[in-house]
């Protein structure tokens, strides 16, 4: 079977949330979709859908999608699941066999029990009860300040637009958390001036 890395037709977050209803795993929508769930509106098109799960609970999430083949993504390609690939890369893409498209991307995140550990700096930790919020329909999403921390690395145009749109909606504690996190991960980051 050939996998086209550009063949994305992502499900909307609600589809994944319906499929994961009742699963006893702390999971959440991440990336740009998480910011839209925070804002309560779809503000731009999304080329993919990312969710975050505790790394060692990935199998429980994957089991809810028997029509999908999961492949580890990293280094510009996808490879079959293996212990070595899972250790080397944190992303796992879900390929729907019958549709021949990628449906969503699973970020397998480090954690210690009920506490999330940031893969960029292990000093950044939050209990899942604080890390995950829910929109009015109950779809879980990653806190916006944490999403922005991850978006800060690449600084693509869409990441700058997301930051500018979300910044006015962040509370003082959220801004402080993001500034403190950037001080650890990207100390000279341009966003820090706007957060103070």
For each residue, the residues with C-beta under 8 A, 3 or more apart:
1: 69 97
2:
3: 7 71 78 95
4: 7 100
5: 76 77 78 102
6:
7: 3 4 100 101 102
8: 47 48 101 102
9: 99 101 102 103
10: 46 47 48 49 102 103 104
11: 15 16 49 103 104
12: 15 49
13: 16 17 29 33 37 49 139 141
14: 17 18 137 139
15: 11 12 18 19
16: 11 13 19 20 29 49 51 104
17: 13 14 20 21 29 137 138 139 140
18: 14 15 21
19: 15 16 64 65
20: 16 17 23 25 27 61 64
21: 17 18
22:
23: 20 27 60 61 64
24: 60
25: 20 53 54 57 60 61
26: 53 54 57 114 128 131 132 140
27: 20 23 51 52 53 61 132 140
28: 34 51 52 131 132 133 140 141 142
29: 13 16 17 33 34 37 49 50 51 139 140 141 142
30: 33 34 50 51 52 107 141 142 147 150
31: 34 35 46 48 49 50 147 150 151
32: 35 36 44 46 147 158 162
33: 13 29 30 36 37 46 49 50 141
34: 28 29 30 31 37 38 141 142 144 147
35: 31 32 38 39 43 144 147 148 162 165 166
36: 32 33 39 41 42 43 44 46
37: 13 29 33 34 40 135 139 141
38: 34 35 133 135 141 144 166 169
39: 35 36 43 165 166 169
40: 37 135 136
41: 36
42: 36 46
43: 35 36 39 165
44: 32 36 158 161
45:
46: 10 31 32 33 36 42 49
47: 8 10
48: 8 10 31 102 104 105
49: 10 11 12 13 16 29 31 33 46 103 104 105
50: 29 30 31 33 104 105 106 107
51: 16 27 28 29 30 61 104 105 106 107
52: 27 28 30 106 107 109 142
53: 25 26 27 57 58 61 106 107 108 109
54: 25 26 57 58 108 109 111 116 128
55: 58 86 90 108 109 110 111
56: 111
57: 25 26 53 54 60 61
58: 53 54 55 61 62 86 92 106 108
59: 62 63
60: 23 24 25 57 63 64
61: 20 23 25 27 51 53 57 58 64 65 106
62: 58 59 65 68 70 92 94 106
63: 59 60 66
64: 19 20 23 60 61
65: 19 61 62 68 70 94 103
66: 63
67: 96 97 98
68: 62 65 94 95 96 97 103
69: 1 94 95 97
70: 62 65 81 92 93 94 95 106
71: 3 78 79 80 81 92 93 95
72: 78 79 80 81 82 85 86 88 89 91 92
73: 77 78 89 91 92 93 105
74: 77 79 85 88 89 90 91
75: 89
76: 5
77: 5 73 74
78: 3 5 71 72 73 93
79: 71 72 74 82 85
80: 71 72 85
81: 70 71 72 85 86 92
82: 72 79 85 86
83: 86 87
84: 87 88
85: 72 74 79 80 81 82 88 89
86: 55 58 72 81 82 83 89 92 108
87: 83 84
88: 72 74 84 85
89: 72 73 74 75 85 86
90: 55 74 107 108 109 119
91: 72 73 74 105 106 107 108
92: 58 62 70 71 72 73 81 86 105 106 108
93: 70 71 73 78 102 104 105 106
94: 62 65 68 69 70 102 103 104 105 106
95: 3 68 69 70 71 100 101 102 103
96: 67 68 99 100 101 102 103
97: 1 67 68 69 100
98: 67
99: 9 96 103
100: 4 7 95 96 97
101: 7 8 9 95 96
102: 5 7 8 9 10 48 93 94 95 96 105
103: 9 10 11 49 65 68 94 95 96 99
104: 10 11 16 48 49 50 51 93 94
105: 48 49 50 51 73 91 92 93 94 102
106: 50 51 52 53 58 61 62 70 91 92 93 94
107: 30 50 51 52 53 90 91
108: 53 54 55 58 86 90 91 92
109: 52 53 54 55 90 116 117 119
110: 55 116 117 118 119 122
111: 54 55 56 114 115 116 117 128
112: 115 117 125
113:
114: 26 111 127 128 129
115: 111 112 125 126 127 128
116: 54 109 110 111 125 126 127 128 131
117: 109 110 111 112 122 124 125
118: 110 121 122 123 124 125 146 149 181 185
119: 90 109 110
120: 124 149 150 153 185
121: 118 124 181 184 185
122: 110 117 118 125
123: 118 184
124: 117 118 120 121 149 181 184 185
125: 112 115 116 117 118 122
126: 115 116 130 131 143 146
127: 114 115 116 130 131
128: 26 54 111 114 115 116 131 132
129: 114 132
130: 126 127 143
131: 26 28 116 126 127 128 142 143 146
132: 26 27 28 128 129 140 141 142 143
133: 28 38 140 141 142 143
134: 138 139 140 141
135: 37 38 40 138 139 141
136: 40
137: 14 17
138: 17 134 135
139: 13 14 17 29 37 134 135
140: 17 26 27 28 29 132 133 134
141: 13 28 29 30 33 34 37 38 132 133 134 135
142: 28 29 30 34 52 131 132 133 146 147
143: 126 130 131 132 133 146 147 174
144: 34 35 38 147 148 166 169 170 174
145: 148 149 170 174 175 177 178 181
146: 118 126 131 142 143 149 150 181
147: 30 31 32 34 35 142 143 144 150 151 162
148: 35 144 145 151 152 162 163 166 178 191
149: 118 120 124 145 146 152 178 181 182 185
150: 30 31 120 146 147 153
151: 31 147 148 154 155 159 162 163
152: 148 149 155 159 163 182 185 186 189 191
153: 120 150 185 186
154: 151 159
155: 151 152 159 160 190
156: 159 160
157: 160 161
158: 32 44 161 162
159: 151 152 154 155 156 162 163
160: 155 156 157 163 164
161: 44 157 158 164 165
162: 32 35 147 148 151 158 159 165 166
163: 148 151 152 159 160 166 167 191
164: 160 161 167
165: 35 39 43 161 162 168 169
166: 35 38 39 144 148 162 163 169 170
167: 163 164 170 175 194 195
168: 165
169: 38 39 144 165 166
170: 144 145 166 167 174 175 178
171: 174 175
172: 175 176
173: 176 177
174: 143 144 145 170 171 177 178
175: 145 167 170 171 172 178 179 195
176: 172 173 179 180 195
177: 145 173 174 180 181
178: 145 148 149 170 174 175 181 182 191 195
179: 175 176 182 183 192 195 196
180: 176 177 183 184
181: 118 121 124 145 146 149 177 178 184 185
182: 149 152 178 179 185 186 187 189 191 192 195
183: 179 180 187 192
184: 121 123 124 180 181 187
185: 118 120 121 124 149 152 153 181 182
186: 152 153 182 189
187: 182 183 184 192
188: 192
189: 152 182 186 192
190: 155 193 194
191: 148 152 163 178 182 194 195
192: 179 182 183 187 188 189 195 196
193: 190 196
194: 167 190 191
195: 167 175 176 178 179 182 191 192
196: 179 192 193
